[in-house]
Amino acid sequence: MQQNQPAGQNQTNVMPEPPTMVSTKDHLYISDMLSWNLLATKKAHFYAGFCQNPEIKSALEQAGQMHQQHYEKMLKHLKENPSPVNGTNSNLN
């Protein structure tokens, strides 16, 4: 869906710094992102185990490693930068 904007107003709203508090909706989205990456890691590893074609097996293993790295990077960032959720401390482990 496109938004109707007057000509010359194609500005994007860029947040210079992350907010000091994570909303409940944001917290749920972050939890979903962690779950999606972990699930993709597990599925790629699982299906790579059944592959006979070495190229496909390698591609699946690389995809699984990429998702695992994303998961670990997000988790590390969250542990190093705890943010209150609706005024309380959140623990996303």
Secondary structure, DSSP 8 states (H G I E B T S, - for coil): ------TT-------SS--SSB-HHHHHHHHHHHHHHHHHHHHHHHHHTT--SHHHHHHHHHHHHHHHHHHHHHHHHHHHS--EETTEE----
